[in-house]
Amino acid sequence: MLRTTCIHLIGLFVLVDIASALYFHIAETERKCFIEEIPDETNVIVNYKVQLYDPRTGGFMPSSPGIGMHVDIRDPDDKTILSRVYSSEGKISFTSHTPGEHVICMYSNSSAWFGGSQLRVHLDIQVGEHAINYGEVVQKEKLSELQLRIRQLLDQVEQITKEQNYQRYRENRFRQTSESTNSRVLWWSVTQTAVLIAMGAWQMRHLKRFFEAKKLV
């Protein structure tokens, strides 16, 4: 079975900065998962590169063409957004349709192709406006420098609005969870009290009958 390691990356803007310098080691049959909190209707691009451990030099070298990574991405409702095998280096893109925690899992496309050696996977996750390649936008839409700057500012405002909406969504879910928990605690206390009263009444009735029986004797 695949051994799974899950890393929860916290934050939205901060997350992107951290992910830019992120790499991890993976062994055969091992599965690495990353949890990202993403607003709805947000573009995400994952750039990755796989390197193979070289026991002769003690370092990592470019992987062979046959080495690849299987990528699974699931949304907060545990629905599969993407599941396929990629090459040893590439770019993965998807759009979130539900706000919340998205799980990105990566593992080798085979359990024996690197003879038990380690792989180093470099990972760069870009979210929202950071996922837009403005160089391509300029070439495609023939924008001037001023138009490009306005486009960037509009994208930033849109992303900030999405993140604010997501924070309100989180606060609403937290409030609902708190109210539900408090309601359950209240009803549990009421139930316990009712049971204690019923048991007390039954004991009093039983004792009353007992003493009445003793008086008759």
N, C-alpha and C positions, 0 to 999 in steps of 0.2 A: 504493500500500500504506500501511497505517497505520504511523506511526512510534511505537514503544513506548518509554516511559520507565518504569523500574521503581524503586520506592523501598522499601527494606527498613526497616520500623519495628521497632526492637528493644525487647523488654520486654513485660510484661503489664500491671502496674499503671501503670508509667511511660508506656506507649503510650497509655493512655486520656487522660492529662493532656495529652500532646503533641497528640493528635488533636483535642482540644477547640478549639484555636486554629489548626487547619490549613486553609490554602487554597492552591490552585495555579492556574496559568494553563494553558490548553490552546488549541491552534490547530487548524485544520481538518486532518483526516487524522491527528491525533496521538492517541496512546493512552497513558493514564497507568495504571500498575499499582502497587498497594501490597501488600506481603507482611506478613502478620500471623501470629504464632505463637499458636495458640489451642488450649486443652485440648479434649478430647472432650466432647460433650453440653453445650456452652456456647452460650448465646444471644448473638447479636451484632446490634446495631442500627446502621445507618449513616444519619445524617441529612445531607442535602446541599441546597445551593441554588446555582443557576447565575445568574451576572450577565454581561451583554453589555457589551463595551467601547464607550464613546461617544467617537468621535474629536473631537467638537465641544468637549466639556468635559474630555477627557483622563481621565475617570473611568469607573466602571462603574455601569450602571443595571440595573433588573430586566429579565429577559429576556422576550421575547414568548412567547405561548402555544405557538407551533409549535416552539420550541426544546426539545429533550429530550436525555437521556443514555442511551446503551446501557451496561448494566452486566452484566459477566460475573464470576462468582465460581466458583473452582475449589478443590477440596480438595487435600491433600498427595498423593493418588493421581492427580491431574490429571483428576478426574471433575468434570463441571459440576454445581454446586449450584443455580445460578440464572443465567439468561441472558434478559434482556428489556429493552425500551425503557421508560424512565420519563419523566415530565414534567420541567420545569425546576426543580422543587423537590419534595422528598418524603422519605420514610423507607423504607429497605430493611431487612428483618429476615430472619435465617436462623439455623439451629442447626447447629453443627459436630457431625459424627458420627465424625470421625477426628482424633486429635491431630496437630498439626504446622503447617506453613506453609500458610496459605490465601492465595490470590492474588485480589485485588479489582481488576478493570480497569474503567476508565470511558473512553468516547469519545463524540463527538457522534453524534446519530442521522442526520446528513447531512453531506456534505463541502462544501456550498456555501451553507447557509442564512444564514451570517453574513458573507458577502462577504470572507472573509480576516481578519476582525477576531478579537481574542482573547476568550476566555471566562475568567471567574474562577469557580472552583468552590470553595465553602466545604464542608468535610467535617468531620463530627463522628462518630467511631467509638466506640461504647460496647460494652464486653465484660463478660459475666457479670452480676454484681449491678448494675453500672452501667446495664445495659440495661433494668432493671425500673423501670417508672413506679409509684412507691409511692403517688402521689396517686390513680391509678386503682384501685390495690389497696385503699386505704382506703375509697373510695366503693363498690366492688363487694362487699367482704367485711365492711364496717361494723366495722373494727378500731378499738380504742381506741389511745391514744398508747402505752401500755405494750405492747399486743399488736403494734403496728407496729414498735416498737423490737426486740422479740423476733424478729419475722419478719426484720428487717434483719440482726440478728446471726446467725440461722440461715443466711441466704443468704450472708453473708460467710464463715462457717465452711465451707459447701459449696463456695464458690468457691476458698477457700484449699486445701481438700482436692484439688480438681481440678487446681489448679496444681502442688501437690506431686507428684501422680501424674504430671503431664506432665513435670516435671523429672526424675523417676525414669525415665520413658520415654525422654527425651532422653539421659540418662546411659547407659541400656542400649544405645541405638542407637549412641552414640559408642564404647562398649566393644566392641560387635560389629564396628563399622567398623575400630577399631584392631586387634582380633584378626585380622580378615580381611586387613588390610594387612600386619601382621607375618608372617602365615602365607605370603602371597604373596611377600614379600621373602625369607623363609627358603627357600621352594621354588625361587625364582629363583637364590639363591646356591648351593643344592645342585645345581641343573641346570648352572649355570656351572662348578662344580667338577668334576662328572661329565664334562662336555664337554672340559675341559682335561686331565683324566686320560686320557680316551680318545684325544685328539689326541697326548698325550705318549707313550702306549703305541704308537700307530700309527707315530709318528716313530722311536721306538727300534727297533721291529721293522723298519722300512724301512731304517734306518741299519745294523742288524745284517746284513741281507741284502746290503746294498751292500758292506760290508767283507768279508764272506765271499766274495762274487763277485770282489773285487779279489785276495784271497789265492789263489784258484784260478788267476787269470791269472798 
